[in-house]
Amino acid sequence: MIRRGISIIAVAVGLTGCATMAPEYEQPPAPVPAAWPSGPAYKEGAAKAEKPVADIPWQEFFVDEKLRKLIALALENNRDLRVAVLNIGRARAQYQIRRSDLFPKVDATAAGNIQRLSSGSFGSNPAVTVEQYNVSLGASSYELDLFGRVRSLKDQALEQFLATGQARRSVQISLVSEVAVGYLTLAADRERLQLARETLANQQESYKLTKSRFEAGVSSALDLHQAQTSVDAARVDIARYTTLVAQDENALSLVVGSPVPAELLPAALSEALTALKDVAPGLPSDVLLRRPDILQAENLLKGANANIGAARAAFFPRITLTGSIGTGSGELSGLFKPGSFIWSFAPRITLPIFTAGANQANLKVAEVDRDIAVAQYEKAIQTAFREVADALAQRGTIDEQVAAQQSLTDATAESHKLSQARYEKGVDSYLQVLDSQRSLYGAQQNLITARLSRLANLVTLYRVLGGGGG
């Protein structure tokens, strides 16, 4: 008899449908061109990559040892990444809950009931005490998934779980890039601060010389006040860049998730940030469909597609089973004696007849959710294409920009030397010196900005091509 009861449950599990009523999934075509943009802003004939950028670990891409340590510290302490990891655990648990609905829930129960009945309960019989004990093993309200409703919900939960895994990769890629850009920004602002301090020292020396010439009657009061404006302007920049450096350090500490050791902070921009001098993007079809944010959007699309199956299955009968096997007796000592075996089997079928349009509305909601997920998936691809195209456009011109800015800085420095010499010989006024000083200082600051843009562009290309997620 016990075997018969177990067989009933086993047959019920075997009747569960293996298919779902979800529509067959088809990946939407990418709504972007098959090749990256071309034109004057883009570098033509880029070298072929030995392997895709997405396959290059950040430990190999970045060669600056301080930056490597900062990235490792951020991956350990950043709270956004920690939340993303916790979301994976939560989604995994949700998936396990849905998956468990495919199997019967078997419970073991033991119960006893002692009841005192009055004499009136049995006519003229005296009052009695009735005892009943039982021990059983049973399944309660197990749904036969003949139309795939439970399986569709399980598939949706699985896609949600996979999406959280891709979300964690996206957070890590962004985090690696954010740490690198924050590191470079701090380095550039520290370099600007040092330049402002050196400029102030030079301006103070120039002011002293002009003051001596003024006291000797060689220079005018106008020259003296113009020299004073240069000193004050440098002092303003020192205060401004001191603030920016402090803010950069605070921003870096927030991204890293803990105070950054002083020995890991950069003093100036380093050209040895990465061993790669050029990044080959590959084809859009190869690059975009490997980015975790796009894979996440596709997982969500697949989940919405599976949810349609659950909504469709709601139109069909739902069969649930309740059964148990065990032993019962009016005496506790007789629970396991011969003849005490008991069992029950209670199938139930529910057929939706009138739901006031609720099932149809739920199906419509599921279909619209799927269409929304398609649009979001396509938007993710378009956004990724634009990010890569923008980075490639900057890469195609940034080297020329840096070279031109370097040439301009060198020429401005030579012009400053000549104007200073002409002023000291009395050929030109101090206004010419002042203009050349300002031009040189501006050119030097712009050169730092151009170098920062070139290094940041390499980091951006690494991020938008999917690097840093491993």
Disulfide bonds with the S-S distance in Angstrom:
none
